[in-house]
Amino acid sequence: MKYTLMIHENEAIYQGDDGGKLMEEVVGKHMALIEDMVAAGVYEGGNRLQGADSATTIKYQSGKGTLHDGPFIETHEELGGYYVIDVGDLDAAIEWARKIPVPGDGAIEIRPNFEM
């Protein structure tokens, strides 16, 4: 079954004097994780997303959509990226999700994909 592992984290930790160094370190850990996923045969894809300030949202109310700059959800954690994996069950997806580097506060949302 395919699962999407969505990485929610606070983008602010990558700002400031040490932000670039932290980003480099975290990206290195993601690259190593991708290598492990590929070796295990579970990696289906994934991407890092541009910052939340680049988002555009269409908000629907009563079937009418209005366009807004930025992410719609008010939170300190933004969706920073995702992985799509193909594993046997939720327990296996959780094992892989626990390996995703998230410095500081954040969350990994694990959601089964709806197969079309």
Phi and psi in radians as a Rosetta constraint file:
Dihedral C 1 N 2 CA 2 C 2 CIRCULARHARMONIC -1.593 0.35
Dihedral N 2 CA 2 C 2 N 3 CIRCULARHARMONIC 2.395 0.35
Dihedral C 2 N 3 CA 3 C 3 CIRCULARHARMONIC -2.210 0.35
Dihedral N 3 CA 3 C 3 N 4 CIRCULARHARMONIC 2.557 0.35
Dihedral C 3 N 4 CA 4 C 4 CIRCULARHARMONIC -1.859 0.35
Dihedral N 4 CA 4 C 4 N 5 CIRCULARHARMONIC 2.225 0.35
Dihedral C 4 N 5 CA 5 C 5 CIRCULARHARMONIC -1.837 0.35
Dihedral N 5 CA 5 C 5 N 6 CIRCULARHARMONIC 1.880 0.35
Dihedral C 5 N 6 CA 6 C 6 CIRCULARHARMONIC -1.729 0.35
Dihedral N 6 CA 6 C 6 N 7 CIRCULARHARMONIC 2.237 0.35
Dihedral C 6 N 7 CA 7 C 7 CIRCULARHARMONIC -1.697 0.35
Dihedral N 7 CA 7 C 7 N 8 CIRCULARHARMONIC 1.986 0.35
Dihedral C 7 N 8 CA 8 C 8 CIRCULARHARMONIC -1.905 0.35
Dihedral N 8 CA 8 C 8 N 9 CIRCULARHARMONIC 2.130 0.35
Dihedral C 8 N 9 CA 9 C 9 CIRCULARHARMONIC -2.609 0.35
Dihedral N 9 CA 9 C 9 N 10 CIRCULARHARMONIC 2.880 0.35
Dihedral C 9 N 10 CA 10 C 10 CIRCULARHARMONIC -1.469 0.35
Dihedral N 10 CA 10 C 10 N 11 CIRCULARHARMONIC 1.980 0.35
Dihedral C 10 N 11 CA 11 C 11 CIRCULARHARMONIC -1.103 0.35
Dihedral N 11 CA 11 C 11 N 12 CIRCULARHARMONIC -0.390 0.35
Dihedral C 11 N 12 CA 12 C 12 CIRCULARHARMONIC -1.086 0.35
Dihedral N 12 CA 12 C 12 N 13 CIRCULARHARMONIC -0.440 0.35
Dihedral C 12 N 13 CA 13 C 13 CIRCULARHARMONIC -1.193 0.35
Dihedral N 13 CA 13 C 13 N 14 CIRCULARHARMONIC -0.278 0.35
Dihedral C 13 N 14 CA 14 C 14 CIRCULARHARMONIC -1.637 0.35
Dihedral N 14 CA 14 C 14 N 15 CIRCULARHARMONIC 0.124 0.35
Dihedral C 14 N 15 CA 15 C 15 CIRCULARHARMONIC -1.748 0.35
Dihedral N 15 CA 15 C 15 N 16 CIRCULARHARMONIC 2.936 0.35
Dihedral C 15 N 16 CA 16 C 16 CIRCULARHARMONIC 1.514 0.35
Dihedral N 16 CA 16 C 16 N 17 CIRCULARHARMONIC -3.058 0.35
Dihedral C 16 N 17 CA 17 C 17 CIRCULARHARMONIC -1.046 0.35
Dihedral N 17 CA 17 C 17 N 18 CIRCULARHARMONIC -0.687 0.35
Dihedral C 17 N 18 CA 18 C 18 CIRCULARHARMONIC -1.655 0.35
Dihedral N 18 CA 18 C 18 N 19 CIRCULARHARMONIC -0.049 0.35
Dihedral C 18 N 19 CA 19 C 19 CIRCULARHARMONIC -1.086 0.35
Dihedral N 19 CA 19 C 19 N 20 CIRCULARHARMONIC -0.757 0.35
Dihedral C 19 N 20 CA 20 C 20 CIRCULARHARMONIC -1.111 0.35
Dihedral N 20 CA 20 C 20 N 21 CIRCULARHARMONIC -0.705 0.35
Dihedral C 20 N 21 CA 21 C 21 CIRCULARHARMONIC -1.141 0.35
Dihedral N 21 CA 21 C 21 N 22 CIRCULARHARMONIC -0.752 0.35
Dihedral C 21 N 22 CA 22 C 22 CIRCULARHARMONIC -1.099 0.35
Dihedral N 22 CA 22 C 22 N 23 CIRCULARHARMONIC -0.751 0.35
Dihedral C 22 N 23 CA 23 C 23 CIRCULARHARMONIC -1.044 0.35
Dihedral N 23 CA 23 C 23 N 24 CIRCULARHARMONIC -0.773 0.35
Dihedral C 23 N 24 CA 24 C 24 CIRCULARHARMONIC -1.041 0.35
Dihedral N 24 CA 24 C 24 N 25 CIRCULARHARMONIC -0.759 0.35
Dihedral C 24 N 25 CA 25 C 25 CIRCULARHARMONIC -1.123 0.35
Dihedral N 25 CA 25 C 25 N 26 CIRCULARHARMONIC -0.783 0.35
Dihedral C 25 N 26 CA 26 C 26 CIRCULARHARMONIC -1.193 0.35
Dihedral N 26 CA 26 C 26 N 27 CIRCULARHARMONIC -0.720 0.35
Dihedral C 26 N 27 CA 27 C 27 CIRCULARHARMONIC -1.069 0.35
Dihedral N 27 CA 27 C 27 N 28 CIRCULARHARMONIC -0.696 0.35
Dihedral C 27 N 28 CA 28 C 28 CIRCULARHARMONIC -1.042 0.35
Dihedral N 28 CA 28 C 28 N 29 CIRCULARHARMONIC -0.707 0.35
Dihedral C 28 N 29 CA 29 C 29 CIRCULARHARMONIC -1.180 0.35
Dihedral N 29 CA 29 C 29 N 30 CIRCULARHARMONIC -0.645 0.35
Dihedral C 29 N 30 CA 30 C 30 CIRCULARHARMONIC -1.135 0.35
Dihedral N 30 CA 30 C 30 N 31 CIRCULARHARMONIC -0.715 0.35
Dihedral C 30 N 31 CA 31 C 31 CIRCULARHARMONIC -1.082 0.35
Dihedral N 31 CA 31 C 31 N 32 CIRCULARHARMONIC -0.708 0.35
Dihedral C 31 N 32 CA 32 C 32 CIRCULARHARMONIC -1.145 0.35
Dihedral N 32 CA 32 C 32 N 33 CIRCULARHARMONIC -0.686 0.35
Dihedral C 32 N 33 CA 33 C 33 CIRCULARHARMONIC -1.110 0.35
Dihedral N 33 CA 33 C 33 N 34 CIRCULARHARMONIC -0.739 0.35
Dihedral C 33 N 34 CA 34 C 34 CIRCULARHARMONIC -1.056 0.35
Dihedral N 34 CA 34 C 34 N 35 CIRCULARHARMONIC -0.739 0.35
Dihedral C 34 N 35 CA 35 C 35 CIRCULARHARMONIC -1.031 0.35
Dihedral N 35 CA 35 C 35 N 36 CIRCULARHARMONIC -0.743 0.35
Dihedral C 35 N 36 CA 36 C 36 CIRCULARHARMONIC -1.132 0.35
Dihedral N 36 CA 36 C 36 N 37 CIRCULARHARMONIC -0.718 0.35
Dihedral C 36 N 37 CA 37 C 37 CIRCULARHARMONIC -1.132 0.35
Dihedral N 37 CA 37 C 37 N 38 CIRCULARHARMONIC -0.726 0.35
Dihedral C 37 N 38 CA 38 C 38 CIRCULARHARMONIC -1.098 0.35
Dihedral N 38 CA 38 C 38 N 39 CIRCULARHARMONIC -0.805 0.35
Dihedral C 38 N 39 CA 39 C 39 CIRCULARHARMONIC -1.071 0.35
Dihedral N 39 CA 39 C 39 N 40 CIRCULARHARMONIC -0.597 0.35
Dihedral C 39 N 40 CA 40 C 40 CIRCULARHARMONIC -1.436 0.35
Dihedral N 40 CA 40 C 40 N 41 CIRCULARHARMONIC -0.149 0.35
Dihedral C 40 N 41 CA 41 C 41 CIRCULARHARMONIC 1.329 0.35
Dihedral N 41 CA 41 C 41 N 42 CIRCULARHARMONIC 0.402 0.35
Dihedral C 41 N 42 CA 42 C 42 CIRCULARHARMONIC -1.889 0.35
Dihedral N 42 CA 42 C 42 N 43 CIRCULARHARMONIC -0.230 0.35
Dihedral C 42 N 43 CA 43 C 43 CIRCULARHARMONIC -1.301 0.35
Dihedral N 43 CA 43 C 43 N 44 CIRCULARHARMONIC 2.155 0.35
Dihedral C 43 N 44 CA 44 C 44 CIRCULARHARMONIC -1.904 0.35
Dihedral N 44 CA 44 C 44 N 45 CIRCULARHARMONIC -0.385 0.35
Dihedral C 44 N 45 CA 45 C 45 CIRCULARHARMONIC 2.658 0.35
Dihedral N 45 CA 45 C 45 N 46 CIRCULARHARMONIC 3.134 0.35
Dihedral C 45 N 46 CA 46 C 46 CIRCULARHARMONIC 2.881 0.35
Dihedral N 46 CA 46 C 46 N 47 CIRCULARHARMONIC 2.909 0.35
Dihedral C 46 N 47 CA 47 C 47 CIRCULARHARMONIC -2.716 0.35
Dihedral N 47 CA 47 C 47 N 48 CIRCULARHARMONIC 2.641 0.35
Dihedral C 47 N 48 CA 48 C 48 CIRCULARHARMONIC -1.505 0.35
Dihedral N 48 CA 48 C 48 N 49 CIRCULARHARMONIC 2.457 0.35
Dihedral C 48 N 49 CA 49 C 49 CIRCULARHARMONIC -1.762 0.35
Dihedral N 49 CA 49 C 49 N 50 CIRCULARHARMONIC 2.697 0.35
Dihedral C 49 N 50 CA 50 C 50 CIRCULARHARMONIC -1.111 0.35
Dihedral N 50 CA 50 C 50 N 51 CIRCULARHARMONIC 2.883 0.35
Dihedral C 50 N 51 CA 51 C 51 CIRCULARHARMONIC -1.033 0.35
Dihedral N 51 CA 51 C 51 N 52 CIRCULARHARMONIC 2.731 0.35
Dihedral C 51 N 52 CA 52 C 52 CIRCULARHARMONIC -1.034 0.35
Dihedral N 52 CA 52 C 52 N 53 CIRCULARHARMONIC -0.463 0.35
Dihedral C 52 N 53 CA 53 C 53 CIRCULARHARMONIC -1.189 0.35
Dihedral N 53 CA 53 C 53 N 54 CIRCULARHARMONIC -0.215 0.35
Dihedral C 53 N 54 CA 54 C 54 CIRCULARHARMONIC -1.633 0.35
Dihedral N 54 CA 54 C 54 N 55 CIRCULARHARMONIC -0.040 0.35
Dihedral C 54 N 55 CA 55 C 55 CIRCULARHARMONIC -1.306 0.35
Dihedral N 55 CA 55 C 55 N 56 CIRCULARHARMONIC 2.633 0.35
Dihedral C 55 N 56 CA 56 C 56 CIRCULARHARMONIC -2.250 0.35
Dihedral N 56 CA 56 C 56 N 57 CIRCULARHARMONIC 2.376 0.35
Dihedral C 56 N 57 CA 57 C 57 CIRCULARHARMONIC -2.196 0.35
Dihedral N 57 CA 57 C 57 N 58 CIRCULARHARMONIC 2.428 0.35
Dihedral C 57 N 58 CA 58 C 58 CIRCULARHARMONIC -1.812 0.35
Dihedral N 58 CA 58 C 58 N 59 CIRCULARHARMONIC 2.001 0.35
Dihedral C 58 N 59 CA 59 C 59 CIRCULARHARMONIC -1.737 0.35
Dihedral N 59 CA 59 C 59 N 60 CIRCULARHARMONIC 2.267 0.35
Dihedral C 59 N 60 CA 60 C 60 CIRCULARHARMONIC -1.860 0.35
Dihedral N 60 CA 60 C 60 N 61 CIRCULARHARMONIC 2.317 0.35
Dihedral C 60 N 61 CA 61 C 61 CIRCULARHARMONIC -2.387 0.35
Dihedral N 61 CA 61 C 61 N 62 CIRCULARHARMONIC 2.159 0.35
Dihedral C 61 N 62 CA 62 C 62 CIRCULARHARMONIC 0.946 0.35
Dihedral N 62 CA 62 C 62 N 63 CIRCULARHARMONIC 0.650 0.35
Dihedral C 62 N 63 CA 63 C 63 CIRCULARHARMONIC 1.431 0.35
Dihedral N 63 CA 63 C 63 N 64 CIRCULARHARMONIC -0.081 0.35
Dihedral C 63 N 64 CA 64 C 64 CIRCULARHARMONIC -1.798 0.35
Dihedral N 64 CA 64 C 64 N 65 CIRCULARHARMONIC 2.250 0.35
Dihedral C 64 N 65 CA 65 C 65 CIRCULARHARMONIC -1.701 0.35
Dihedral N 65 CA 65 C 65 N 66 CIRCULARHARMONIC 2.341 0.35
Dihedral C 65 N 66 CA 66 C 66 CIRCULARHARMONIC -2.109 0.35
Dihedral N 66 CA 66 C 66 N 67 CIRCULARHARMONIC 2.517 0.35
Dihedral C 66 N 67 CA 67 C 67 CIRCULARHARMONIC -1.594 0.35
Dihedral N 67 CA 67 C 67 N 68 CIRCULARHARMONIC 2.366 0.35
Dihedral C 67 N 68 CA 68 C 68 CIRCULARHARMONIC -2.351 0.35
Dihedral N 68 CA 68 C 68 N 69 CIRCULARHARMONIC 2.511 0.35
Dihedral C 68 N 69 CA 69 C 69 CIRCULARHARMONIC -1.365 0.35
Dihedral N 69 CA 69 C 69 N 70 CIRCULARHARMONIC 2.490 0.35
Dihedral C 69 N 70 CA 70 C 70 CIRCULARHARMONIC 1.504 0.35
Dihedral N 70 CA 70 C 70 N 71 CIRCULARHARMONIC 2.996 0.35
Dihedral C 70 N 71 CA 71 C 71 CIRCULARHARMONIC -1.256 0.35
Dihedral N 71 CA 71 C 71 N 72 CIRCULARHARMONIC 2.623 0.35
Dihedral C 71 N 72 CA 72 C 72 CIRCULARHARMONIC -1.378 0.35
Dihedral N 72 CA 72 C 72 N 73 CIRCULARHARMONIC -0.653 0.35
Dihedral C 72 N 73 CA 73 C 73 CIRCULARHARMONIC -1.306 0.35
Dihedral N 73 CA 73 C 73 N 74 CIRCULARHARMONIC 2.270 0.35
Dihedral C 73 N 74 CA 74 C 74 CIRCULARHARMONIC -1.532 0.35
Dihedral N 74 CA 74 C 74 N 75 CIRCULARHARMONIC 1.873 0.35
Dihedral C 74 N 75 CA 75 C 75 CIRCULARHARMONIC -2.783 0.35
Dihedral N 75 CA 75 C 75 N 76 CIRCULARHARMONIC 2.864 0.35
Dihedral C 75 N 76 CA 76 C 76 CIRCULARHARMONIC -1.523 0.35
Dihedral N 76 CA 76 C 76 N 77 CIRCULARHARMONIC -0.289 0.35
Dihedral C 76 N 77 CA 77 C 77 CIRCULARHARMONIC -1.813 0.35
Dihedral N 77 CA 77 C 77 N 78 CIRCULARHARMONIC 2.332 0.35
Dihedral C 77 N 78 CA 78 C 78 CIRCULARHARMONIC -1.908 0.35
Dihedral N 78 CA 78 C 78 N 79 CIRCULARHARMONIC 2.735 0.35
Dihedral C 78 N 79 CA 79 C 79 CIRCULARHARMONIC -1.270 0.35
Dihedral N 79 CA 79 C 79 N 80 CIRCULARHARMONIC 1.948 0.35
Dihedral C 79 N 80 CA 80 C 80 CIRCULARHARMONIC -1.714 0.35
Dihedral N 80 CA 80 C 80 N 81 CIRCULARHARMONIC -0.336 0.35
Dihedral C 80 N 81 CA 81 C 81 CIRCULARHARMONIC 3.018 0.35
Dihedral N 81 CA 81 C 81 N 82 CIRCULARHARMONIC -3.088 0.35
Dihedral C 81 N 82 CA 82 C 82 CIRCULARHARMONIC -2.790 0.35
Dihedral N 82 CA 82 C 82 N 83 CIRCULARHARMONIC 2.769 0.35
Dihedral C 82 N 83 CA 83 C 83 CIRCULARHARMONIC -2.159 0.35
Dihedral N 83 CA 83 C 83 N 84 CIRCULARHARMONIC 2.576 0.35
Dihedral C 83 N 84 CA 84 C 84 CIRCULARHARMONIC -2.020 0.35
Dihedral N 84 CA 84 C 84 N 85 CIRCULARHARMONIC 2.163 0.35
Dihedral C 84 N 85 CA 85 C 85 CIRCULARHARMONIC -2.188 0.35
Dihedral N 85 CA 85 C 85 N 86 CIRCULARHARMONIC 2.754 0.35
Dihedral C 85 N 86 CA 86 C 86 CIRCULARHARMONIC -2.132 0.35
Dihedral N 86 CA 86 C 86 N 87 CIRCULARHARMONIC 1.844 0.35
Dihedral C 86 N 87 CA 87 C 87 CIRCULARHARMONIC -2.310 0.35
Dihedral N 87 CA 87 C 87 N 88 CIRCULARHARMONIC 3.004 0.35
Dihedral C 87 N 88 CA 88 C 88 CIRCULARHARMONIC -1.238 0.35
Dihedral N 88 CA 88 C 88 N 89 CIRCULARHARMONIC -0.581 0.35
Dihedral C 88 N 89 CA 89 C 89 CIRCULARHARMONIC -2.843 0.35
Dihedral N 89 CA 89 C 89 N 90 CIRCULARHARMONIC 3.116 0.35
Dihedral C 89 N 90 CA 90 C 90 CIRCULARHARMONIC -1.074 0.35
Dihedral N 90 CA 90 C 90 N 91 CIRCULARHARMONIC -0.665 0.35
Dihedral C 90 N 91 CA 91 C 91 CIRCULARHARMONIC -1.030 0.35
Dihedral N 91 CA 91 C 91 N 92 CIRCULARHARMONIC -0.722 0.35
Dihedral C 91 N 92 CA 92 C 92 CIRCULARHARMONIC -1.170 0.35
Dihedral N 92 CA 92 C 92 N 93 CIRCULARHARMONIC -0.683 0.35
Dihedral C 92 N 93 CA 93 C 93 CIRCULARHARMONIC -1.097 0.35
Dihedral N 93 CA 93 C 93 N 94 CIRCULARHARMONIC -0.696 0.35
Dihedral C 93 N 94 CA 94 C 94 CIRCULARHARMONIC -1.105 0.35
Dihedral N 94 CA 94 C 94 N 95 CIRCULARHARMONIC -0.728 0.35
Dihedral C 94 N 95 CA 95 C 95 CIRCULARHARMONIC -1.009 0.35
Dihedral N 95 CA 95 C 95 N 96 CIRCULARHARMONIC -0.786 0.35
Dihedral C 95 N 96 CA 96 C 96 CIRCULARHARMONIC -1.193 0.35
Dihedral N 96 CA 96 C 96 N 97 CIRCULARHARMONIC -0.701 0.35
Dihedral C 96 N 97 CA 97 C 97 CIRCULARHARMONIC -1.064 0.35
Dihedral N 97 CA 97 C 97 N 98 CIRCULARHARMONIC -0.645 0.35
Dihedral C 97 N 98 CA 98 C 98 CIRCULARHARMONIC -1.130 0.35
Dihedral N 98 CA 98 C 98 N 99 CIRCULARHARMONIC -0.327 0.35
Dihedral C 98 N 99 CA 99 C 99 CIRCULARHARMONIC -1.525 0.35
Dihedral N 99 CA 99 C 99 N 100 CIRCULARHARMONIC -0.157 0.35
Dihedral C 99 N 100 CA 100 C 100 CIRCULARHARMONIC -1.296 0.35
Dihedral N 100 CA 100 C 100 N 101 CIRCULARHARMONIC 2.185 0.35
Dihedral C 100 N 101 CA 101 C 101 CIRCULARHARMONIC -1.256 0.35
Dihedral N 101 CA 101 C 101 N 102 CIRCULARHARMONIC 2.206 0.35
Dihedral C 101 N 102 CA 102 C 102 CIRCULARHARMONIC -2.361 0.35
Dihedral N 102 CA 102 C 102 N 103 CIRCULARHARMONIC 1.679 0.35
Dihedral C 102 N 103 CA 103 C 103 CIRCULARHARMONIC -1.290 0.35
Dihedral N 103 CA 103 C 103 N 104 CIRCULARHARMONIC 2.491 0.35
Dihedral C 103 N 104 CA 104 C 104 CIRCULARHARMONIC 1.280 0.35
Dihedral N 104 CA 104 C 104 N 105 CIRCULARHARMONIC -2.610 0.35
Dihedral C 104 N 105 CA 105 C 105 CIRCULARHARMONIC -1.485 0.35
Dihedral N 105 CA 105 C 105 N 106 CIRCULARHARMONIC 2.644 0.35
Dihedral C 105 N 106 CA 106 C 106 CIRCULARHARMONIC 2.889 0.35
Dihedral N 106 CA 106 C 106 N 107 CIRCULARHARMONIC -2.954 0.35
Dihedral C 106 N 107 CA 107 C 107 CIRCULARHARMONIC -2.763 0.35
Dihedral N 107 CA 107 C 107 N 108 CIRCULARHARMONIC 2.702 0.35
Dihedral C 107 N 108 CA 108 C 108 CIRCULARHARMONIC -2.021 0.35
Dihedral N 108 CA 108 C 108 N 109 CIRCULARHARMONIC 2.063 0.35
Dihedral C 108 N 109 CA 109 C 109 CIRCULARHARMONIC -1.631 0.35
Dihedral N 109 CA 109 C 109 N 110 CIRCULARHARMONIC 2.230 0.35
Dihedral C 109 N 110 CA 110 C 110 CIRCULARHARMONIC -1.911 0.35
Dihedral N 110 CA 110 C 110 N 111 CIRCULARHARMONIC 2.082 0.35
Dihedral C 110 N 111 CA 111 C 111 CIRCULARHARMONIC -2.371 0.35
Dihedral N 111 CA 111 C 111 N 112 CIRCULARHARMONIC 2.227 0.35
Dihedral C 111 N 112 CA 112 C 112 CIRCULARHARMONIC -1.155 0.35
Dihedral N 112 CA 112 C 112 N 113 CIRCULARHARMONIC 2.490 0.35
Dihedral C 112 N 113 CA 113 C 113 CIRCULARHARMONIC -1.428 0.35
Dihedral N 113 CA 113 C 113 N 114 CIRCULARHARMONIC 2.527 0.35
Dihedral C 113 N 114 CA 114 C 114 CIRCULARHARMONIC -1.552 0.35
Dihedral N 114 CA 114 C 114 N 115 CIRCULARHARMONIC 2.022 0.35
Dihedral C 114 N 115 CA 115 C 115 CIRCULARHARMONIC -1.378 0.35
Dihedral N 115 CA 115 C 115 N 116 CIRCULARHARMONIC 2.118 0.35
